[in-house]
Amino acid sequence: MIGFVLREWLLLASGAGLLLTSLYVGRPPDFSPQELEVLVLLFALFVAVAGLRRSGLLAVLSRRVQAGRGVALRLVLATFFLSMLLTNDVVLVMVVPLTLAMDVGRKDLLVILEALAANAGSALTPLGNPQNLFIYWFYDVPALQFMAAIVPFSLVFLLLLAAAALALRVRGPAQAAPVPEVTAVAAGVHGALLLVVLLVVLHLLPLWTLLPVGIVAVLVDRGALRVDYALLASFLFFFGLSDNLRVLLAAQIAHPHHLFLLSALTSQVISNVPAALLLAKFSTHWDALLWGTSAGGFGSLFGSLANLIAYRLYVNHGATAATGVFTLKFLGMGYVAFFIAVGLYFLLYGGTA
């Protein structure tokens, strides 16, 4: 029981929060169709990536990525720039398993830097993460104006994370590991399914086209169905919790600095996506909300769904250990980034109304 609590504390905490807030507001939570679609997308992503891992393709790719110098820098930069278009969640689902399959040291710090890079890079574009897309559409902001408002945030963290990656000494294996065999058919099928998932995320295909992902897994590769169902349940509880908090936290926000701080701090508890949904209708200061939810993605594991994904993928990997130490490192580095982001906002906009 103690082991289960330590391993699944996130599931238990989100479930308890959902139950208590539902009892307080006197009604069950209202789950939106968009939130349920997110769960379906995550499940399909997990299955497709698990199939690629079982095919041996991720292991082969990891051998190629870890060859030569600058492994950490390549991974961090790839995560940063890919997250601008593929969303931070999708990129971490692909990059973190690839990192964990590599035969190198300091995987814990690599995963943390990748999580930070995904949050920083995705903040720059309307397509980078769900809250950006919501703010972009809700306030009807021109794309260039949107990106100009947040570019200092992303640029500063790009430089900081690149410097951290260069300073990180990743020790490779003493001798080259044998290249694993790849099941070409399985790799091709699951690669095609992953492409379908990405096209659905980009709204180029309808949601129902994800059906083949589940069908192939059930009929051909049932091992790909061994995904993190506890994480999916945590997301469901988390969505319900944010809906209950939406009822409890209804207040008018006039000053943009107040909106920035409230959205950044609220994100630490209910994540930046529901924080954006919760606070947008109370203010016209979209740029403060954008900065607040971007900064709020750092810090706690709840700051963004990307944090939860990176954290769970690491702690559930068979070769990782010392979960408590990793959690402290994740939170420590996350809050360093959080306070840098808060300081940067007030440095740039502290004198404006």
VEXGUKOL-207434 format. One line per 3 residues: number of its first residue (from 0); their letters; for each residue x negated, y, z of N, C-alpha, C. Coordinates in steps of 0.001 Angstrom, whole numbers. Each point is the difference from the previous one (the first is absolute). Layout:
NUM) A) X,Y,Z,X,Y,Z,X,Y,Z ~ ...
***
This chain:
0) MIG) -820,-1204,0,820,1204,0,-858,1261,0 ~ -1070,-11,823,-893,1158,37,-655,214,-1361 ~ -432,-1095,-637,-602,107,-1325,974,555,-1016
3) FVL) 1253,-433,79,1022,495,-934,227,1497,206 ~ 75,439,1264,227,1418,286,-1158,846,-510 ~ -1234,-453,219,-1162,757,-468,-60,51,-1521
6) REW) 412,-1091,-633,-79,-74,-1459,1154,749,-670 ~ 1191,-65,596,1188,570,-632,570,1159,804 ~ -871,786,654,486,1107,816,746,1034,-837
9) LLL) -407,168,-1239,657,974,-856,1436,-403,-285 ~ 212,-1286,-285,1347,-507,-235,859,174,1246 ~ -541,-352,1157,748,84,1250,302,1451,372
12) ASG) -975,891,-182,205,1405,352,1042,651,-898 ~ -75,-255,-1301,978,596,-909,1388,-573,237 ~ 87,-1301,298,1295,-603,301,601,556,1279
15) AGL) -832,173,1026,488,560,1261,450,1446,-186 ~ -775,779,-768,381,1383,-259,1309,101,-752 ~ 194,-890,-966,1252,-16,-760,1176,-335,904
18) LLT) -162,-1002,852,1084,-415,894,363,1113,976 ~ -1009,618,628,261,1022,1010,646,1249,-612 ~ -516,438,-1151,583,1200,-624,1400,-283,-539
21) SLY) 259,-1216,-471,1340,-355,-468,988,20,1162 ~ -412,-507,1158,866,47,1182,246,1437,434 ~ -1013,852,-130,139,1391,442,957,782,-904
24) VGR) -154,-159,-1322,873,751,-913,1352,-672,-159 ~ 127,-1230,483,1288,-674,-2,444,-533,-1338 ~ -938,-314,-869,358,-567,-1310,-1195,-732,-579
27) PPD) 243,-946,-886,-1139,-650,-672,-611,946,-1014 ~ -1263,-215,-369,-647,889,-977,590,-163,-1387 ~ -152,1047,-790,483,-6,-1381,-1205,-133,-925
30) FSP) -126,-1147,-645,-1107,-225,-921,403,445,-1402 ~ -824,857,-583,302,494,-1344,-416,-1028,-1046 ~ 601,52,-1197,-425,-905,-1079,-1479,168,-341
33) QEL) -508,1233,80,-1406,230,-313,-918,-739,975 ~ 373,-30,1267,-818,-692,992,-5,-1501,-243 ~ 1137,-558,-368,62,-1425,-302,-793,-312,-1265
36) EVL) 5,928,-951,-801,-194,-1208,-1488,-28,331 ~ -430,826,966,-1399,-2,417,-392,-1376,539 ~ 878,-608,780,-288,-1331,544,-121,-1034,-1120
39) VLL) 892,85,-983,-66,-930,-1127,-1303,180,-767 ~ -382,1261,-227,-1249,283,-711,-1213,-521,769 ~ -17,214,1313,-1121,-474,804,-94,-1516,-28
42) FAL) 1148,-666,111,-2,-1463,-49,-548,-498,-1335 ~ 442,611,-1096,-488,-404,-1314,-1494,258,-133 ~ -463,1128,513,-1430,299,-30,-807,-1032,779
45) FVA) 456,-316,1203,-698,-971,831,-86,-1354,-694 ~ 1094,-423,-614,29,-1310,-663,-950,-8,-1195 ~ 36,1062,-827,-861,48,-1182,-1472,16,393
48) VAG) -342,782,1020,-1398,69,444,-434,-1326,622 ~ 898,-636,777,-322,-1306,581,-251,-1032,-1098 ~ 781,63,-1083,-209,-917,-1115,-1335,226,-680
51) LRR) -393,1270,-165,-1300,303,-587,-1138,-490,895 ~ 192,149,1300,-1040,-471,927,-130,-1524,-73 ~ 1115,-695,-69,-24,-1465,-74,-578,-487,-1323
54) SGL) 130,815,-1053,-537,-406,-1297,-1524,93,-52 ~ -601,712,966,-1450,180,15,-467,1263,-689 ~ 924,740,-619,-399,1179,-768,-542,1101,906
57) LAV) 640,213,1163,-479,1038,906,-1408,-289,490 ~ -285,-1272,245,-1337,-370,462,-1049,304,-1066 ~ 315,-290,-1264,-924,296,-1096,-206,1499,-148
60) LSR) 1096,772,67,-113,1448,-100,-827,573,1145 ~ 185,-579,1196,-752,501,1152,-1498,-230,-178 ~ -385,-1111,-615,-1426,-253,-237,-582,1058,-935
63) RVQ) 789,406,-983,-490,1000,-951,-58,1382,638 ~ 997,325,842,16,1308,642,-1159,150,974 ~ -322,-1076,728,-1036,100,1018,-1407,-68,-579
66) AGR) -118,-280,-1296,-1329,-52,-615,-563,1411,-134 ~ -1270,154,313,-666,1287,-132,210,890,1211 ~ -411,1260,-141,69,939,1111,1294,807,-45
69) GVA) 274,663,1116,1150,894,52,1334,-695,34 ~ 79,-1186,614,1265,-736,52,1062,815,728 ~ -360,528,1167,964,750,794,498,1228,-757
72) LRL) -904,712,-649,395,1199,-739,933,-354,-1151 ~ -304,-1072,-728,866,-395,-1118,1397,-360,481 ~ 92,-713,1107,1308,-394,511,803,1211,478
75) VLA) -669,901,711,691,1172,532,466,918,-1127 ~ -863,255,-982,390,869,-1116,1102,-633,-838 ~ -93,-1300,-231,1050,-684,-767,1334,108,724
78) TFF) -6,-199,1313,1235,109,779,566,1414,-61 ~ -869,988,131,424,1406,-4,688,356,-1323 ~ -654,-289,-1113,529,452,-1289,1172,-864,-487
81) LSM) -32,-1299,267,1121,-838,-417,1275,343,758 ~ -146,417,1261,1187,296,801,765,1216,-521 ~ -644,834,-810,697,1157,-555,1144,-405,-924
84) LLT) -154,-1137,-668,1007,-431,-974,734,-1263,416 ~ -691,-901,698,604,-1290,334,611,-33,1398 ~ -46,1101,733,450,162,1382,-980,-667,967
87) NDV) -89,579,1185,-965,-490,987,305,-1429,449 ~ 1274,-347,135,366,-1347,439,-444,-1056,-1004 ~ 298,248,-1268,-320,-972,-1051,-1512,-198,-94
90) VLV) -751,1087,35,-1452,-96,-142,-606,-785,1155 ~ 467,223,1220,-552,-723,1146,349,-1476,-50 ~ 1181,-333,-485,366,-1411,-137,-961,-709,-948
93) MVV) -544,730,-984,-934,-608,-946,-1445,70,492 ~ -406,1156,563,-1409,229,329,-412,-709,1291 ~ 849,22,1018,-388,-601,1276,-233,-1511,-120
96) PLT) 908,-775,-637,-320,-1422,-182,-1286,-227,-792 ~ -263,857,-981,-1243,-97,-761,-1201,229,910 ~ 91,987,876,-1079,285,942,-218,-1162,956
99) LAM) 1091,-564,519,-111,-1096,958,-548,-1272,-642 ~ 134,-106,-1323,-542,-1163,-698,-1485,130,-297 ~ -563,1184,208,-1409,238,-300,-893,-580,1090
102) DVG) -1205,-375,-399,-970,-566,937,-960,1099,452 ~ 547,970,747,-794,1122,491,362,254,1457 ~ -822,806,663,277,378,1374,795,1286,84
105) RKD) 351,400,1235,717,1236,294,1335,89,-721 ~ 671,-1130,-138,1300,31,-674,1009,847,766 ~ -128,34,1338,945,785,787,-73,1476,-365
108) LLV) -1216,543,-84,-151,1403,-352,373,260,-1454 ~ -277,-956,-869,396,147,-1398,1524,123,-132 ~ 743,-859,700,1458,25,-69,535,1318,556
111) ILE) -593,486,1090,455,1268,583,-248,1157,-961 ~ -1191,31,-612,-297,1054,-972,939,-80,-1204 ~ 343,-1209,-414,937,-163,-1113,1390,518,368
114) ALA) 439,-254,1229,1302,512,442,9,1523,12 ~ -1077,600,503,-104,1455,6,-39,555,-1427 ~ -738,-676,-871,-107,452,-1391,1351,-85,-714
117) ANA) 766,-1043,283,1315,-157,-628,942,1120,431 ~ -22,364,1277,853,1083,475,-442,1349,-560 ~ -1316,216,-85,-506,1285,-488,217,158,-1498
120) GSA) -253,-1045,-768,162,93,-1448,1454,94,-423 ~ 858,-763,651,1413,-14,-387,692,1320,299 ~ -575,814,906,619,1281,351,-32,993,-1154
123) LTP) -865,-203,-977,-230,1006,-1028,1078,49,-1077 ~ 687,-1084,-259,949,-43,-1114,1408,-319,484 ~ 1014,423,-757,1376,-348,366,259,-1508,13
126) LGN) -766,-765,-783,196,-1449,-82,-840,-772,1010 ~ -826,707,779,-948,-701,856,614,-782,1133 ~ 1103,487,539,658,-700,1103,1471,393,33
129) PQN) 818,-731,734,1449,275,-18,383,1386,507 ~ -663,476,1068,401,1308,530,-350,1132,-962 ~ -1099,-143,-755,-335,1013,-1005,1066,61,-1084
132) LFI) 425,-1170,-468,1028,-42,-1035,1295,625,502 ~ 344,-263,1248,1212,582,578,-110,1519,81 ~ -1112,513,528,-190,1447,123,16,656,-1380
135) YWF) -646,-644,-947,-86,520,-1369,1390,163,-619 ~ 855,-996,177,1333,47,-584,965,842,830 ~ -96,-111,1325,945,695,879,-133,1514,-134
138) YDV) -1235,501,-68,-232,1435,-83,-163,486,-1443 ~ -10,-895,-961,-138,355,-1416,-1242,859,-231 ~ -1150,-537,446,-1267,731,-85,-689,-328,-1327
141) PAL) -508,977,-730,-796,-296,-1200,-1218,-844,361 ~ -354,-938,-873,-1051,-975,298,-1336,679,312 ~ -378,998,-808,-1291,665,225,-4,779,1316
144) QFM) 1114,624,328,92,721,1264,-77,-970,1179 ~ 630,-1141,-165,-33,-1036,1031,-1438,-453,266 ~ -730,-316,-1056,-1360,-499,147,-944,1097,497
147) AAI) 218,1243,-438,-856,1101,452,125,231,1500 ~ 1189,-243,553,210,234,1425,-773,-981,871 ~ -209,-1226,-479,-583,-1054,836,-1415,-376,-431
150) VPF) -507,589,-1080,-1311,-397,-499,-1123,233,1014 ~ 31,1049,837,-1086,106,1000,-41,-1182,955 ~ 1162,-497,372,85,-1168,892,-702,-1204,-629
153) SLV) 388,-344,-1230,-560,-1182,-657,-1472,172,-316 ~ -391,1203,-429,-1395,228,-380,-927,-109,1205 ~ 377,596,1124,-831,-74,1205,-173,-1443,453
156) FLL) 1081,-763,-11,-98,-1384,462,-711,-895,-1024 ~ 72,348,-1273,-782,-732,-995,-1488,134,315 ~ -455,1202,293,-1409,225,312,-398,-691,1309
159) LLA) 853,112,1018,-317,-617,1291,-54,-1526,-99 ~ 974,-576,-691,50,-1462,-109,-1125,-527,-886 ~ -353,737,-1051,-1126,-406,-846,-1297,16,807
162) AAA) -166,1031,828,-1200,70,841,-25,-1146,1005 ~ 1155,-308,593,69,-1107,956,-302,-1331,-679 ~ 503,-177,-1224,-256,-1243,-726,-1469,-137,-359
165) LAL) -628,1096,-373,-1439,-37,-310,-824,-325,1242 ~ 450,498,1160,-738,-243,1240,214,-1408,539 ~ 1068,-667,-430,310,-1342,504,-906,-1023,-670
168) RVR) -784,-671,781,-903,-1031,-531,725,-1336,1 ~ 369,-433,-1168,714,-1269,-162,-1006,-1075,-358 ~ -172,-934,889,-965,-1081,-227,631,-1100,-844
171) GPA) -619,-302,-1103,459,-1081,-844,-580,-1330,426 ~ 364,-1079,-674,-510,-1319,359,-1482,-120,-325 ~ -688,-862,740,-1425,-224,-242,-236,-603,-1377
174) QAA) 898,-853,-424,-101,-561,-1343,1383,-7,-639 ~ 20,58,-1290,1268,90,-713,867,-1226,278 ~ 1247,254,332,933,-1092,252,450,-596,-1325
177) PVP) 331,-1279,-1,475,-603,-1247,1297,636,-467 ~ 109,197,-1284,1206,610,-553,1137,-1014,33 ~ 1108,315,649,1089,-963,92,666,-220,-1353
180) EVT) 658,-1123,-113,728,-291,-1227,1321,760,-19 ~ 389,415,-1176,1241,737,-160,988,-860,-780 ~ 1204,-125,535,1073,-666,-722,585,1015,-969
183) AVA) -394,-108,-1257,307,1041,-974,1499,220,-176 ~ 756,-1094,-51,1437,138,-215,653,729,1172 ~ -347,-416,1222,576,642,1182,-403,1466,81
186) AGV) -1274,282,-309,-465,1385,38,745,847,-1030 ~ 210,-543,-1190,714,738,-1035,1449,249,361 ~ 660,-1017,556,1412,141,368,175,1025,1110
189) HGA) -789,-151,1075,150,929,1119,-506,1393,-353 ~ -978,104,-896,-430,1305,-471,1110,699,-763 ~ 707,-761,-843,1132,574,-736,1115,421,955
192) LLL) 229,-817,1036,1033,347,975,-384,1255,783 ~ -1291,140,318,-447,1209,689,200,1227,-889 ~ -235,-145,-1294,232,1100,-933,1473,397,-14
195) VVL) 881,-1000,41,1440,279,59,334,800,1259 ~ -576,-413,1127,246,713,1251,-448,1460,-118 ~ -1169,236,-565,-513,1363,-141,897,831,-911
198) LVV) 511,-609,-1053,900,719,-910,1319,338,685 ~ 450,-864,891,1214,305,771,-266,1154,953 ~ -1162,-11,651,-359,1089,903,-23,1338,-743
201) LHL) -485,-16,-1239,-73,1225,-796,1320,337,-691 ~ 1068,-773,314,1346,213,-547,56,-196,-1513 ~ -913,-806,-509,36,-326,-1426,797,-1271,-268
204) LPL) 268,-766,1027,838,-1182,-85,1002,25,1150 ~ 1195,-576,-194,980,-33,1085,-395,-1011,1071 ~ 612,130,1174,-362,-826,1143,260,-1483,-253
207) WTL) 1027,-323,-775,353,-1412,-191,-1079,-777,-753 ~ -921,706,-687,-1064,-698,-721,-1014,-638,947 ~ 150,241,1317,-863,-665,973,429,-1444,271
210) LPV) 1157,-392,-500,490,-1368,231,-1006,-1076,-395 ~ -688,126,-1150,-971,-1045,-364,-1100,-217,1029 ~ -320,1029,795,-1042,-157,1026,416,-1066,998
213) GIV) 1220,98,499,492,-985,948,236,-1355,-644 ~ 510,1,-1222,288,-1267,-675,-1274,-791,-250 ~ -1040,666,-490,-1278,-680,-259,-585,-545,1295
216) AVL) 88,799,1070,-548,-455,1282,728,-1237,505 ~ 1309,-10,-104,792,-1132,508,-225,-1253,-838 ~ -31,152,-1334,-66,-1164,-882,-1423,-471,-287
219) VDR) -973,894,26,-1345,-343,-456,-1040,67,1114 ~ 33,1053,817,-1072,232,980,603,439,1327 ~ 506,-941,762,658,344,1259,-983,524,1034
222) GAL) -1274,-275,-168,-985,548,919,-39,1516,-36 ~ 399,588,-1143,13,1459,-108,1087,630,865 ~ 927,-824,497,1057,514,867,-465,157,1440
225) RVD) -1223,-415,305,-532,159,1357,-533,1422,162 ~ 914,939,149,-352,1410,143,339,449,1415 ~ -284,1255,300,181,532,1354,1452,434,190
228) YAL) 856,-947,378,1411,311,204,197,868,1246 ~ -900,-110,969,95,859,1187,-163,1464,-375 ~ -878,285,-960,-183,1377,-452,1256,504,-706
231) LAS) 610,-844,-835,1236,390,-673,1110,271,1013 ~ 83,-846,1027,1003,225,1050,-295,1283,766 ~ -1296,298,225,-374,1242,678,454,1209,-815
234) FLF) -161,-65,-1330,460,1085,-847,1512,186,127 ~ 748,-1099,6,1456,72,121,388,654,1325 ~ -621,-438,1098,273,609,1300,-381,1479,-9
237) FFG) -1109,292,-666,-509,1361,-33,948,932,-748 ~ 561,-463,-1106,969,792,-746,1230,284,859 ~ 473,-1025,728,1148,206,870,-307,965,1129
240) LSD) -1197,-95,570,-413,900,1066,-36,1445,-490 ~ -519,217,-1200,-78,1360,-532,1389,575,-242 ~ 967,-837,-388,1366,479,-202,617,419,1328
243) NLR) -251,-768,1052,512,377,1319,-634,1302,487 ~ -1310,151,-224,-676,1228,415,483,1203,-801 ~ 422,-243,-1221,557,1091,-814,1237,589,681
246) VLL) 796,-869,622,1188,460,714,-386,769,1263 ~ -1061,-456,669,-391,599,1269,-752,1307,-156 ~ -754,141,-1114,-888,1155,-160,538,952,-1057
249) AAQ) 1069,678,296,584,964,-932,-207,1400,564 ~ -893,789,-626,-275,1360,478,-430,862,-1176 ~ 230,1301,99,-403,941,-1045,-1468,380,182
252) IAH) -779,-48,-1080,-1427,328,52,-217,1210,-897 ~ -432,1111,582,-114,1231,-770,-1418,257,-489 ~ -995,-169,862,-1372,378,-334,-716,-1156,-691
255) PHH) -761,273,-1081,-684,-1092,-709,-1024,-728,860 ~ -675,721,914,-972,-665,866,685,-996,932 ~ 1201,351,472,770,-927,830,371,-1245,-804
258) LFL) 400,227,-1254,368,-1129,-857,-1208,-892,-249 ~ -1157,611,-232,-1215,-786,-217,-305,-874,1206 ~ -32,612,1182,-340,-754,1203,1045,-1059,314
261) LSA) 1277,357,-130,1049,-964,320,-25,-1180,-962 ~ -218,267,-1295,-37,-1103,-971,-1232,-866,202 ~ -1148,627,352,-1219,-774,254,157,-873,1233
264) LTS) 577,558,1068,160,-752,1240,1117,-1035,-111 ~ 1085,360,-681,1092,-956,-189,-470,-1203,-803 ~ -880,247,-961,-529,-1098,-806,-742,-1022,855
267) QVI) -605,447,1096,-733,-910,866,916,-1035,641 ~ 1292,309,76,956,-884,662,857,-765,-991 ~ 482,697,-1049,948,-658,-910,-536,-104,-1423
270) SNV) -1267,362,-235,-691,-17,-1289,382,1210,-838 ~ -837,310,-982,184,1237,-756,1163,-34,-987 ~ 387,-1184,-467,1133,-60,-938,1299,394,689
273) PAA) 423,-664,1087,1226,445,663,-130,1389,612 ~ -1210,423,378,-174,1354,524,354,1036,-1061 ~ -420,-245,-1243,342,910,-1099,1511,16,-233
276) LLL) 620,-1176,-2,1441,-83,-197,753,699,1130 ~ -530,-101,1205,659,560,1172,-52,1523,19 ~ -1135,592,-381,-225,1419,217,249,871,-1230
279) AKF) 110,-595,-1175,74,801,-1225,1207,931,-19 ~ 1142,-469,467,1213,810,-102,41,1145,1000 ~ -975,66,915,-4,1042,1013,-891,1182,-352
282) STH) -672,-21,-1154,-923,1081,-327,-235,59,-1504 ~ -355,1195,-473,-346,182,-1413,-1511,-33,-216 ~ -776,-174,1063,-1463,41,-106,-527,-1384,-398
285) WDA) 127,-309,-1274,-380,-1319,-492,-1500,-241,133 ~ -817,1066,-152,-1442,-186,70,-453,-364,1412 ~ 634,593,1023,-325,-367,1380,407,-1443,292
288) LLW) 1147,-402,-542,452,-1384,176,-932,-964,-716 ~ -452,382,-1187,-938,-840,-756,-1304,-170,766 ~ -538,1081,527,-1231,-83,792,224,-798,1286
291) GTS) 1121,209,644,261,-690,1258,122,-1500,-161 ~ 723,-434,-1017,150,-1437,-209,-1282,-628,-546 ~ -800,794,-725,-1289,-512,-480,-964,-179,1163
294) AGG) -77,1007,872,-842,-120,1192,528,-1088,923 ~ 1319,-106,107,608,-999,867,-235,-1429,-445 ~ -390,-176,-1259,-332,-1349,-462,-1237,-555,660
297) FGS) -857,883,509,-1151,-428,785,428,-201,1455 ~ -905,-541,788,286,-117,1432,511,-1369,384 ~ 1244,-76,421,543,-1244,537,276,-1010,-1111
300) LFG) 193,-1241,399,383,-1031,-959,1360,303,-607 ~ 830,770,709,1320,347,-497,-38,1191,-950 ~ -1163,672,-121,-75,1212,-793,485,-178,-1423
303) SLA) -335,-1111,-605,485,-309,-1348,101,-1507,-154 ~ 845,-423,-924,124,-1425,-264,-1308,-568,-537 ~ -792,847,-653,-1306,-444,-497,-888,-445,1157
306) NLI) 53,725,1117,-784,-399,1168,404,-1382,487 ~ 1294,-233,71,498,-1289,472,-435,-1130,-926 ~ 52,257,-1295,-377,-1023,-966,-1473,-354,147
309) AYR) -875,1022,28,-1436,-261,133,-301,-710,1313 ~ 631,442,1077,-243,-595,1318,426,-1457,40 ~ 1195,-285,-491,518,-1369,58,-780,-934,-922
312) LYV) -364,483,-1174,-775,-840,-908,-1330,-392,635 ~ -603,924,747,-1281,-303,636,167,-973,1161 ~ 901,300,937,97,-822,1210,555,-1386,-293
315) NHG) 739,-155,-1108,555,-1312,-337,-927,-828,-880 ~ -1133,580,-398,-943,-739,-840,-744,-1021,851 ~ -161,-1186,-522,-571,-1090,785,-1417,237,470
318) ATA) -792,779,-737,-1416,176,336,-249,1186,923 ~ 1034,758,345,-196,1165,857,231,-370,1455 ~ -618,764,883,119,-261,1431,-16,1329,743
321) ATG) 53,-65,1345,-71,1191,858,1052,1023,-422 ~ 1266,-412,46,1082,884,-415,53,1267,844 ~ -229,-139,1316,36,1164,874,-1038,1034,-368
324) VFT) -1215,-447,-299,-1066,921,-397,345,688,-1314 ~ 529,-770,-946,393,583,-1291,1096,1045,190 ~ 965,-283,864,1072,958,258,-555,1305,538
327) LKF) -939,-80,950,-601,1211,552,-764,780,-1069 ~ -733,-709,-863,-719,675,-1085,985,662,-969 ~ 1066,-707,-326,995,516,-939,621,1285,556
330) LGM) 405,-44,1265,616,1171,614,-1008,1136,169 ~ -1233,-343,409,-1010,1035,200,-319,754,-1270 ~ -284,-726,-1076,-313,653,-1267,1220,709,-565
333) GYV) 1181,-587,210,1227,618,-492,273,1337,667 ~ -216,68,1315,272,1265,695,-1083,1039,-250 ~ -1204,-416,-292,-1010,966,-441,474,668,-1294
336) AFF) 481,-801,-950,527,541,-1257,1231,871,260 ~ 858,-408,928,1212,757,318,-345,1403,491 ~ -925,99,939,-341,1311,555,-786,847,-999
339) IAV) -767,-633,-872,-651,758,-1072,1063,613,-913 ~ 1029,-785,-339,1069,500,-868,764,1149,660 ~ 298,-132,1294,699,1072,719,-861,1260,36
342) GLY) -1287,-158,304,-893,1149,19,-124,658,-1363 ~ -40,-809,-1046,-105,539,-1356,1232,822,-358 ~ 1187,-477,386,1228,740,-290,-29,1378,648
345) FLL) -343,62,1297,17,1288,688,-1156,881,-447 ~ -1097,-602,-460,-1094,786,-557,453,711,-1277 ~ 797,-691,-822,430,565,-1264,1256,863,124
348) YGG) 938,-400,873,1294,675,43,348,580,1366 ~ -952,-26,951,298,452,1355,421,1453,80 ~ -456,829,-934,335,1423,58,1239,366,-780
351) TA) 653,-1010,-649,1197,296,-797,1245,-319,784 ~ 1074,623,-375,1281,-217,692,689,-1220,-530
***
